[in-house]
Amino acid sequence: MIIKGEGKMNERKSKKKQSDFIEEMKMEIASELGIIGQVQKDGWDSLSPRVSGKLGGKLSQRLKKMK
């Protein structure tokens, strides 16, 4: 028996896990770049475009390696 809406619940849990994983990777990369203190204090919005680009590039590279 299939319960209506059950698939969406599993999909949300999957997206939540994926989001948490990416957030952990971002924090790890921020630590490597030496900006973890700024991120923890002021949030992601406080980063300059250049630093955000570095972080995004490194994140993209790691995700690509994992596939």
Secondary structure by P-SEA (a helix, b strand, c coil): ccccaaaaaaaaaaaaaaaaaaaaaaaaaaaaacaaaaaaacccccccaaaaaaaaaaaaaaaaaac
